[in-house]
Amino acid sequence: NPERIISTMTTQRHLTVGEDWSQDLHSVGRTELKYSYRFVCDEHYYGEGCSVFCRPRDDAFGHFTCGERGEIICDAGWKGQYCTE
């Protein structure tokens, strides 16, 4: 219901991936909105923009875990691009 809207806002900014919260404040007239936000990747996605995908495997398609940046880390005794050798 447009008659019940107190305020509207639009913002655009660059967000970096991370666990840290950013704080912001929107003030118009006598109203004030304080809010926090952060940008985190979904599970198995890493890197700036969450563009690196790595899901740990232990099957015929690979034997590996994923590092902090989404790099493949072969399980003990395995080698190769996807740790299948």
C-alpha positions in Angstrom: 0.0 0.0 0.0 1.8 3.2 -1.2 0.0 5.3 1.4 1.8 3.4 4.2 5.4 3.8 2.8 7.5 5.8 5.2 10.6 6.1 2.9 12.3 4.5 -0.1 15.9 4.3 -1.0 18.2 3.0 -3.7 21.9 2.4 -3.3 24.7 0.9 -5.4 28.1 0.0 -4.1 30.9 -2.5 -4.5 30.8 -5.3 -1.9 33.7 -7.6 -1.2 33.2 -11.2 -0.1 33.8 -11.7 3.6 32.4 -12.4 7.0 32.7 -8.8 8.2 29.5 -6.8 8.5 29.2 -3.3 6.9 27.1 -0.7 8.7 25.0 1.9 7.0 22.4 4.6 7.9 19.5 6.0 5.8 17.9 9.2 7.2 15.0 11.1 5.7 13.1 13.7 7.8 12.4 12.2 11.2 12.9 8.6 10.1 16.2 6.7 10.4 17.0 3.2 9.3 20.2 1.6 10.6 21.2 -1.6 8.9 24.1 -4.1 8.5 24.9 -6.2 5.5 27.6 -8.6 4.2 28.3 -10.6 1.1 29.1 -14.3 1.6 29.4 -17.1 -0.9 27.1 -20.1 -1.0 28.5 -23.5 0.1 31.2 -24.8 -2.3 31.8 -21.3 -3.9 34.9 -19.3 -3.2 36.8 -16.2 -4.4 35.9 -12.7 -5.4 32.4 -12.8 -6.8 32.0 -16.4 -5.7 33.1 -17.6 -9.1 35.3 -20.5 -8.0 33.4 -23.8 -7.5 34.9 -26.6 -5.5 32.9 -29.4 -3.8 34.9 -32.1 -1.9 34.7 -35.5 -3.5 35.7 -39.1 -2.6 34.4 -41.1 -5.5 35.3 -42.1 -9.1 35.4 -38.4 -10.1 38.0 -37.4 -7.6 39.4 -37.7 -4.1 40.0 -34.2 -2.7 39.0 -31.5 -0.3 38.9 -27.8 -1.0 41.3 -25.1 0.4 40.3 -21.7 1.7 40.3 -20.2 -1.8 38.6 -23.1 -3.5 41.8 -24.9 -4.6 41.7 -28.7 -4.9 43.7 -30.5 -2.2 44.3 -34.2 -3.0 43.6 -36.7 -0.3 46.6 -38.7 0.8 47.8 -41.1 -1.9 46.0 -39.3 -4.8 47.4 -37.0 -7.5 46.5 -35.4 -10.8 44.2 -32.5 -11.8 41.2 -33.9 -10.0 43.1 -36.4 -7.8 42.0 -39.5 -9.7 45.5 -41.0 -10.2 
